[in-house]
Amino acid sequence: MSEERKKQSMLNGALILAVATVLVKVIGALYKIPLTELIGPIGRGYFSVAYNIYTPLYAISMAGLPTAVSRLVSENVALGHFNNARAIYKVATKIFLITGFCGTALMLLIAYPYASYIDEIRSLPAILAIAPSIFFCCAMSSYRGYYEGMRNMAPTAVSQVIEAVGKLGLGLGLSWFIMRYGVSQFEAGLPVFGQSAADLTEAKSIIWPYSAAGAILGVTAGTVFGLFYLMISHRVKGDGLTRSDLINSPKADPMKFLAKRIIMFAIPMVASALILNITNLIDAVMIRRQLASAFANSPEVIKTMYQSLAGTLDKDVPTHLYGTYNSVLDFRNLIPTITMSLGISALPALSAAWAVRDKKTIRVTIESVIRVTMLIALPAGFGMAVLAEPILSLIYSKSADIIPIAAPILRTYGFATFLMAASSPVTSMLQGLGRTDIPVKTLIAGAGAKIILNYVLVGNPAYNIKGAPIGSIVCYVIIVAANVFFLLRISKTKVNFLSIFFKPLFCASLSASAAWAGHGLVNSFLADRLAGLSFTGIVGKLLAPNTFSTLFAIAAAVLIYVIALLLTKTLSKDDILMLPKGEKVAKGLEKYGLLS
């Protein structure tokens, strides 16, 4: 086997994916922040409607298959059955292509009925634009699942970055061009996409669905670029298996048998994805309809609650609130997307250890994944909560109307980020142990609670969109608590909760307190000192009280957090050893007694 693959430990692989995820999120911010300013919360509403129907179909088309491939490949590699590992990849490729084609066809078929049912026929162009990406994503995932099973996370990481760059370049460019073209048609006194507009507000209302479709077409283009990279990389570099590996390993099992194993392992995860995404789809439809109902019943209550809605057409208010909520989800999903890499990397490591009954590796993997998840999620989430309004003001400086609505939602999600961040890694570890049925059962319980709470709270004018986070958080409490319980019981592992949760919680609380105090003091100081002064360009932006104080608060929080981690000996030697150059770093920290 190749030395490169041997050296990719669980945290090493997770680090590769995490770096790629951060890059993807930075690129995504460069995409979505100007996109929100370009098409506004109403355009983001059309964008989100397309994603809401795309996500469940995409997940159902792919559900379980990449995970099944990763687990079965890692299991066979651990046992030295290399021919089986390669045969699994070949079988999986055929399955993925068929499911991808069916997923795209299904989305095209239901696009119009879905758009009509939710009374948003104007979202149809965006739905049609994203449909082909299901096929290309499925094709990509056959490569990704295989390489992840070989514990080589680099192909997945690079393809994700290429996909994001393609989305940024084409999506933003197309959206901008369509918006400019529509406005120029109105200014020239011509129909805007075949419709007459009395004023610019009405003209933009006509343009937004098409501009959102242009943005989302970039998503499809990105999947094409990512697939091309994986195809070329696989052809040029191969998979790391040597001729000796293949000659000395047992003959591969029959293709039908391997296909059956993949499908049987994937079925519970398909069920889980089906439940999750149907729940999210019901949830999205319910939120929109309940918002419309709440506004129809008490428009003045909602208008009084959100003064920033002044100037928004009544027919666009529910879409405005829903689009703003989805803007917050970009922040809510940031940390869970990063910690998801821990689950992706842990699954093959845990599967291999489970196959050979390596109890020490099982314990170390479970403890490390949960501890590192908390080390990332607790400070990031708490910081997001205490700096919700400053962060939103910094990011959406040209869309100030969304901040009064978005800030309370982001604050609520911030304090619960650690739950959402733990969900995917814990689920992946259960799947690595072969218990794919448990996440299905816990998800049913959590999803039921979420739907009930959202129906009641979002439909209440006093809560409206502020009720949506409550249902989601209760859902994650149920899922994570139950999954952690079963993970520890099945693996017969006892973990040190002081080390993996309470110490990170203490350090994160200190960090968040430093961020809150730092922002308040610096912002007040600068507001007084810079009153009456005027700066332009980059200097002006950096010296703006909110910008400087927010950046200062984040830096102070990071510094306090690192110091707290070292003084409380929260990090373990096992965590450090699994990182690149971990042995050298561990020796330095041990020298000063800073590791547990």
Number of C-alpha atoms within 10 A of each C-alpha: 16 11 8 10 18 12 14 23 19 26 25 22 27 27 22 20 26 21 15 23 25 16 17 21 22 13 18 17 16 15 21 20 18 17 23 21 16 21 25 22 28 25 28 29 30 29 28 23 27 26 19 20 24 23 16 23 24 24 21 23 26 27 22 25 28 25 27 28 32 30 30 28 30 30 26 21 24 19 13 16 21 25 20 24 26 19 18 28 22 17 18 26 18 14 19 23 20 14 20 25 17 16 26 22 15 13 22 17 13 13 21 18 12 20 19 14 10 15 12 16 16 19 27 22 23 25 30 20 21 26 27 23 23 27 25 24 22 29 28 26 23 26 25 24 26 30 24 27 30 28 29 25 27 18 19 22 22 18 23 22 21 21 22 25 24 21 25 25 18 21 27 25 17 21 24 20 14 19 21 14 16 23 19 13 14 21 14 10 12 15 14 21 14 8 11 14 17 9 10 12 13 14 21 21 17 20 23 27 25 26 32 35 27 26 31 28 26 27 25 24 24 26 27 21 19 25 22 14 18 21 13 11 15 13 10 9 8 10 18 16 17 12 9 9 17 19 11 12 15 13 13 16 14 11 15 10 11 21 18 12 15 23 19 15 23 22 17 21 26 22 19 25 24 19 19 20 22 19 20 20 19 14 22 21 18 18 25 24 18 23 27 22 18 23 22 15 14 13 16 12 13 21 15 11 15 15 12 15 20 12 9 12 12 15 11 16 22 24 22 22 26 23 25 24 24 18 23 22 16 16 21 23 15 18 26 23 17 23 29 25 26 30 28 27 30 29 30 31 29 30 27 26 22 19 15 11 12 12 14 10 15 23 18 15 23 22 22 24 25 22 26 19 29 26 23 19 29 28 27 23 29 28 27 27 24 22 24 23 20 19 22 22 20 17 15 18 14 15 17 15 18 25 22 17 21 22 22 17 24 29 22 21 27 26 20 23 28 25 25 26 28 29 23 19 26 28 23 25 30 25 28 29 21 17 18 24 16 20 25 21 17 19 23 18 14 23 25 13 18 23 21 12 20 25 19 15 23 27 25 20 24 15 16 23 27 21 21 24 24 18 23 22 21 17 24 25 15 18 27 23 15 18 22 18 10 16 20 15 11 11 16 12 15 11 16 10 12 11 18 22 18 15 21 27 20 16 23 29 18 17 28 28 18 23 27 20 15 21 26 16 12 18 20 14 13 16 14 11 10 13 9 7 7 9 12 9 7 9 9 13 14 15 17 18 21 23 20 17 24 24 18 17 27 22 16 20 25 20 13 19 23 13 13 19 19 17 14 16 16 21 24 18 17 17 20 20 18 21 19 16 11 15 14 11 14 20 15 12 16 13 9 9 12 18 22 13
